[in-house]
Amino acid sequence: MAKMRRKGDLPVKDCRVCGRPFAWRRKWERVWATIETCSDRCRDAARRERRQARP
């Protein structure tokens, strides 16, 4: 059975696109170290940014 945690006890990161803090989610349990953005919108913005940076 999963250990219950308080929301305030969960790890938090800052989104690299918008800078807002976002908390750990269970669906990110295995990939938390690789998560960099807080939402689909920010992830898409980061992709657009990378595409435009290409020469």
CNS distance restraints for C-alpha pairs under 8 A (distance, minus, plus):
assign (resid   5 and name CA) (resid   9 and name CA) 6.41 0.50 0.50
assign (resid   5 and name CA) (resid  10 and name CA) 7.09 0.50 0.50
assign (resid   6 and name CA) (resid  10 and name CA) 6.95 0.50 0.50
assign (resid  10 and name CA) (resid  23 and name CA) 6.33 0.50 0.50
assign (resid  10 and name CA) (resid  24 and name CA) 5.98 0.50 0.50
assign (resid  11 and name CA) (resid  23 and name CA) 5.85 0.50 0.50
assign (resid  11 and name CA) (resid  24 and name CA) 5.53 0.50 0.50
assign (resid  12 and name CA) (resid  21 and name CA) 6.41 0.50 0.50
assign (resid  12 and name CA) (resid  22 and name CA) 5.54 0.50 0.50
assign (resid  12 and name CA) (resid  23 and name CA) 4.37 0.50 0.50
assign (resid  12 and name CA) (resid  24 and name CA) 6.13 0.50 0.50
assign (resid  13 and name CA) (resid  21 and name CA) 5.47 0.50 0.50
assign (resid  13 and name CA) (resid  22 and name CA) 5.56 0.50 0.50
assign (resid  13 and name CA) (resid  23 and name CA) 6.49 0.50 0.50
assign (resid  13 and name CA) (resid  36 and name CA) 7.93 0.50 0.50
assign (resid  14 and name CA) (resid  19 and name CA) 5.38 0.50 0.50
assign (resid  14 and name CA) (resid  20 and name CA) 5.37 0.50 0.50
assign (resid  14 and name CA) (resid  21 and name CA) 4.18 0.50 0.50
assign (resid  14 and name CA) (resid  22 and name CA) 6.15 0.50 0.50
assign (resid  14 and name CA) (resid  36 and name CA) 7.79 0.50 0.50
assign (resid  14 and name CA) (resid  37 and name CA) 7.79 0.50 0.50
assign (resid  14 and name CA) (resid  38 and name CA) 7.83 0.50 0.50
assign (resid  15 and name CA) (resid  19 and name CA) 4.67 0.50 0.50
assign (resid  15 and name CA) (resid  20 and name CA) 5.41 0.50 0.50
assign (resid  15 and name CA) (resid  21 and name CA) 6.10 0.50 0.50
assign (resid  15 and name CA) (resid  22 and name CA) 6.99 0.50 0.50
assign (resid  15 and name CA) (resid  36 and name CA) 5.86 0.50 0.50
assign (resid  15 and name CA) (resid  37 and name CA) 4.62 0.50 0.50
assign (resid  15 and name CA) (resid  38 and name CA) 5.40 0.50 0.50
assign (resid  16 and name CA) (resid  36 and name CA) 5.99 0.50 0.50
assign (resid  16 and name CA) (resid  37 and name CA) 5.92 0.50 0.50
assign (resid  17 and name CA) (resid  37 and name CA) 6.59 0.50 0.50
assign (resid  17 and name CA) (resid  42 and name CA) 5.93 0.50 0.50
assign (resid  17 and name CA) (resid  43 and name CA) 7.89 0.50 0.50
assign (resid  17 and name CA) (resid  45 and name CA) 7.49 0.50 0.50
assign (resid  17 and name CA) (resid  46 and name CA) 6.60 0.50 0.50
assign (resid  18 and name CA) (resid  42 and name CA) 7.01 0.50 0.50
assign (resid  20 and name CA) (resid  38 and name CA) 7.67 0.50 0.50
assign (resid  21 and name CA) (resid  38 and name CA) 7.72 0.50 0.50
assign (resid  22 and name CA) (resid  38 and name CA) 5.92 0.50 0.50
assign (resid  24 and name CA) (resid  28 and name CA) 6.86 0.50 0.50
assign (resid  24 and name CA) (resid  29 and name CA) 7.63 0.50 0.50
assign (resid  24 and name CA) (resid  32 and name CA) 7.24 0.50 0.50
assign (resid  25 and name CA) (resid  29 and name CA) 6.70 0.50 0.50
assign (resid  28 and name CA) (resid  32 and name CA) 5.22 0.50 0.50
assign (resid  28 and name CA) (resid  35 and name CA) 7.76 0.50 0.50
assign (resid  31 and name CA) (resid  35 and name CA) 6.52 0.50 0.50
assign (resid  37 and name CA) (resid  42 and name CA) 5.90 0.50 0.50
assign (resid  37 and name CA) (resid  43 and name CA) 5.75 0.50 0.50
assign (resid  38 and name CA) (resid  42 and name CA) 6.55 0.50 0.50
assign (resid  38 and name CA) (resid  43 and name CA) 7.65 0.50 0.50
assign (resid  39 and name CA) (resid  43 and name CA) 6.22 0.50 0.50
assign (resid  40 and name CA) (resid  44 and name CA) 6.08 0.50 0.50
assign (resid  41 and name CA) (resid  45 and name CA) 6.23 0.50 0.50
assign (resid  42 and name CA) (resid  46 and name CA) 6.16 0.50 0.50
assign (resid  43 and name CA) (resid  47 and name CA) 6.37 0.50 0.50
assign (resid  44 and name CA) (resid  48 and name CA) 6.25 0.50 0.50
assign (resid  45 and name CA) (resid  49 and name CA) 6.14 0.50 0.50
assign (resid  46 and name CA) (resid  50 and name CA) 6.25 0.50 0.50
assign (resid  47 and name CA) (resid  51 and name CA) 6.23 0.50 0.50
assign (resid  48 and name CA) (resid  52 and name CA) 6.23 0.50 0.50
assign (resid  49 and name CA) (resid  53 and name CA) 6.27 0.50 0.50
assign (resid  50 and name CA) (resid  54 and name CA) 6.70 0.50 0.50
